[in-house]
Amino acid sequence: MSARRNLGRMRHRLTIFGVVRVPDEGGGYERADAVIGTVWGRIATVGALEANTYSQLQERVTHKALIRHRADVDQGSTVYWLNAGAAEPEVASTAAPDGIALYVVTAVDADPDGRPGEFMELTLRQGGNK
């Protein structure tokens, strides 16, 4: 993705959730996702797959998202692609927003165009972390 020429295509609202550990009753920890921010981004579909699993047709679509650089986004972060007009969730909230789809970040390229610290490209797979 060429970020410089296509900055105007960053027209999708994405809410990014980071993984936090929450103490549980047994003395251990459980996973929780908390909002770390809502950003503008560009989404591109790069592939699709349908598979018949357990007598159900399951779709898995992979995407790439281009966003401004953030130090708090890493593999395992969860991304919601927000519906147009949907309310943005509060930072640190754990409530799921009204999103089109849920994606998990599987890879991060922090320097997609040779300009470190400006943009980052996220490789996404459809599905949740839970």
Summary of the structure (lengths in Angstrom):
residues: 130
radius of gyration: 15.7
end to end distance: 29.7
largest distance: 52.5
contacts: 346
relative contact order: 0.25
helix: 2%
strand: 57%
